[in-house]
Amino acid sequence: MKKLVYGVGINDADYEVCKYEKIEGKSKQVWSCPFYRAWSRMLRRCYDPKLHYEYPSYKDCYVCQSWLTFSNFKAWMSVQDWEGKQLDKDILIKGNREYGPDSCVFISKNLNCFMMDNKHKSGDLPIGVSRSSKTKKFEAFCKNPFTGKAEYLGCFLTPEDAHEAWRKKKRSMLLLTLKPCLIVE
């Protein structure tokens, strides 16, 4: 019997999902199955305590029962538009914590980065929100994808209000990028 992946995943592949070669006397991975790579990264986000230490926003995420078996995930992924894209669980269902066939989609890296704000790794506060050390209120910041700079959006009484300001700013930036596509001549 094979060892479980991250303590929960069953790799039932009937082929080697990773290939290794000796290079300069050391074993190095030279290839990995893209289906297995996406599956194992998803499991890591949900079940690796070391990753949760650095990215606490993944702590309460989980994988649906059927996707704990590699072949089920691979069957779903093989009929998706996945090449060059990243697996996302948040874009279809706001606040979603489950990775599963009804809640996940593959999106471009640019869109995924646009929806995230790397300045803040979530923690206990919503994305785009930090606590002011001076006023003890909640400040909202949003990274502008056009300038690469963080923009201050204001100070709010609640983290929810600050996050809503961040969300509205992100939406307005998205509409600005889509506007040329929406113009009909």
N, C-alpha and C positions, 0 to 999 in steps of 0.2 A: 504494500500500500504506500502511496506517495504521501509525503509530508503536506499538511494543510498550508495554504498560502495565507500569511498573516493570521493564522490560527482559525480561519473560517472558510477559506476558499478551496474548492475541490478542482484541481487541475486534471481533468479527464481527457486531455488531448491525446490522440493516438500517434503523435509525432513529437519530436524535440522542439520545444518552443524557444530555446536559446542554443546558439552554436558558439563554441569556444575553440580557440587555437592557441598554441604555445607561441608567444612572441617574446624574443629575448629571454627565454627561460621562464616566462610567467604566463599563466593561463589568462587570456583576455577574451571577453565577449566580442564577437565579430558580427553577430546577427541576432535579432530577436523578432519573433512573430509580432506584427503590429496589433493583432487582436489580443494576444496575451499581454502585450505591453500596456494597452489601454485598460484591460481588465485588472491587472496587478496594481497599476497606479490608482485605480478607483478603490480597490481594497485597502491600499496603503493610506489613502486619505481618510478612510473610515475607521481603520483598526490598528494603526501604528501609533502607540503612545508617544514615541519620539517626535513624530510629525505634529501631534497635537500640542506638544510643548511649544513649538515654533509657530504653529498656525491653529490657535484654539478654536477658531470658527468651525473647524471640521469635527470637533469632539463629539457632538451629538448626531453626526451623520451616520447613515447605515445603508446597507445594500439589501435590496429585496431578496427574498428566499431563493427564487429561481436563478438569479444572477450570481449566487454564491457558487454555482457550477459553471466552469469556464465555457463548456459547449453551448449552454443556453445564452450566455452573453455574446459569444461569437456568432451564433445564428442570428441574433438581433442586429449586431453591428454589421454583419456582411450585407445586409439589405439597406444600410444607411449611406448617406453621402458623408463619409468620414475622412477621406484622404486629405492630409494637411490640416485637419481640424482637431479641436479639443472637445472632450466630453463635458457637457454642462448639465447640472441638475436644477439650476436656479431660474433660468430664463423663462421656462414655460409656466412654472408655478411659484409665485412669490413666497419666500420663506421656506421652500421645500427642503427637507433633510434627507429624503430617500433617493437613492440611485435605483432606477427601475425603468422598464420599457415605456411606461406611460408618462414618466416625468423627465426623461433625459433626451438630449438632442446633441448633435455635433455642431459646433459653431467655430468660426474662424478665430484664430489667436487674437487678431485685432479687435474683434467684437468682444471677446472674453475679457481682454485687457481694458477695453473701454468701460465695461460694466463694473469692473473692480477698481478700487482705488488703493494702490500699493502703499501709499503713505501710511495707511492705517490697516493693520492686520486683524481688524474686528475686535477680538478679545471680548470684553463685556459690553462694549458699546457698538451701536450699528455702524456700518461703513460710512466713512466721510465725517465721523463725529469724534471730537476729543473734548476732554474736560479742561476748562481754563483754570490754571493754577491760581490766578489772581481773583477772579470773580466767582469761581466754583460753578459757573454756568456752563452750558454746552456750546461749543463752537463748531461750525460746519466749514469744511474745506473741500474743494473739488479740483482735481488735476485737470487742466485744460489740455486735451489731446493735440491741439493745434500749436500751442506755445510750449507745452511741457511743464508749465509752471502751475503751482497750487494757487487757487483763488480763494480768498476768504469770503464766505457767504454770510457771516453774521454770528451773533451770539443769541442763544435760545434758552428758555427755562427748562425744557425737557430734551432728552436725547432723541425722542421721536420727532419733535419739531425740527431739530437740527438735521436729522436724517432725511426728513421730507424736503428740506431746502436743498440738500445734496441731490436727492432723486430728481427734483424738478430741474435743477441745473444740468444734470446729466441728460435728461430728456430733451431739454432745449438744445444742447450741443448735438445730440443725435439728430434732431430735426434739421439743424443747420447743415449737417453732413448729407442728409437725405434730400434736402430741398432741390438741388440741381436735378436729382433723379425724378422728382415729382412734377417738374415743369412740363406741361404738354403744349406742343406748338401747333 
